[in-house]
Amino acid sequence: MRTHPIRAKIPLDGIRVLVVEDDYFIADEICSTLREHGAEIVGPSPDVEHGLQMVRSNDIDCAVLDINLQGDYAFGIASELRQRGTPAIFATGYDVSVLPGEFSDSIRLEKPVNLQALLQAVQAACGRRQALTSEQES
C-alpha cells in the first residue's frame, strides 16, 4: 500500500514518535515505515482524547498528527506538544491555510503522504529539537 517508494535508508534509531491518525490503514503504513527505520512508535492513537493521554504519559521526541480526527481537530495535541518543546508534523489532506498561526512554522505533509518525505521530516524535526536542547544546555 506504499504511496511512494523509499529510496534511502534514513536512520531514526531510538526516536520516539507519537502517531495520531484515525484511518487504520494510513496509521499502519506510517507506523510500519517509521519502525522499519528504527523509530519507536507511541500509539497509534485514533482520536484527540487518546492522543492527549499519550502525550501526557510518554516521553515523545516528535509526533505525526492528522489534523481532522473523527471531526475533532488535533491542534490541542499540537499545542500540548509545543509547550513541552516537542515538534509536531501534520500529515493531512488540508492545505496550509487551515493551520492556526502558532503552527505556521510546523512541517506539513500532504496526503497521500510521501513516506520518504515523512522520514526526512521526522529526522529534521528531531534534529532541530536536539540542536535547540544542546544550545540551551550550553
N, C-alpha and C positions, 0 to 999 in steps of 0.2 A: 504494500500500500504506500510505499515511499513516493513522495511527490517529486523529489529530485534526488539524483544520485549523490552520494557523499564521496568527494574526491580525495580529500586529505585527512589524515588522522590528526585530530585536534585533541590533545590531552586535557582532560578535565578531572584528573585523579584527585579524589578527596573533596571535591567541591560539592557542597550540599545544596541541591536545587529543589525548591518547592514548585510543584506543578499544580496549577489551578485551572481546570478545563472541564466543562460539563459534557462534552462529547467523548464518549468512551474510546472510540477508535482514534481520535486525534490525541487524546491523553496518552493512550497506549503507545502510539507512534513516537511522541515526544519523549516519554519516559524511556522507552527502549533505546532510542538513539542516544540520549544522554548517558544511559547506563553503559552502552557499548563503548563509550569514550571515557569511562571511569568515574562519572559523576555518581554521587549517592542521591537517590530520589527521596524527597519528603512528599508524601501523598501518593497518588494524585488526589486532589480534592475536587468534588464536582460542584461546590457551592460556596458562597461568601462566608457563611457561618462556620463551616468546617475549615475553610481556608484560614480564617482569623484564629481559630483554635490552634491550628498547626503553627502559625507564626508565633503565637504566644508560648507554645510548649516545645519548640525545637530550635536548635541552633541552625540558622539558614545563611548561606553565602549569597544567594540570589534567588529570584523567583521568576517563573514564566507564567503570566496571567492572561487568560482570556478576559476580555472586557465584560461581555454580557454572559452572565451565568444564570440561566433559567429565569431571565427577566430582571435580575439584580446586577448592578454594576460592581466591578472589582476595585473601584477606586478607594474604598475603605481599607482593603487589604494593602494596596499600594501605599496608602498614607501611613499605615502602621509600620510597614517595612521601611519607609523613608525615615520615620522617627528613630528607627533602630540603625540607620545607616546602611541598610540592605537594599541593593538595586533591584528594581522590578523591570522585566522585559514584557511588553504587551504583545501577545500573539492574537491577532484579531482580524475580522473582516471589515471593521470600521476604519475610516480614514482618520488622518491626524487631527482633524477639526473636532473630534469627539473628546479628545484628551483635555482635561482641565489644565489651566496654565501651569500649575505646580508640577505637572508631569511632562511639560513640553520638551524637556531635555532627556526623557526616557527613550530607550530603544523601543521601536515599534516594528513588528514584523507582520506582513500581510498574510492572511490565509489564502490559499493553501501555503503553509509555512515551508519555506526552503530550508531543509534540515541543515545544510552546510552553513547557511546564514545564522540559524539558531545556535549552532555550536560556536561559531565565531562571536555571536552576541554574548553568550554566557561567558566565554573566555574573556572577552573585552570588559564586560561588566564586573566580573570578579577581579580582573587585573587592576582595573581602575579603583575598586574598593580597597584592594591590598595596598596600592600606592598611596592612597589617602590615609590609610591607617598607619603606614610606615612614616609618612610625613608628620602626622600628629604625635607619634611616639618620639620623634627626633627632638 
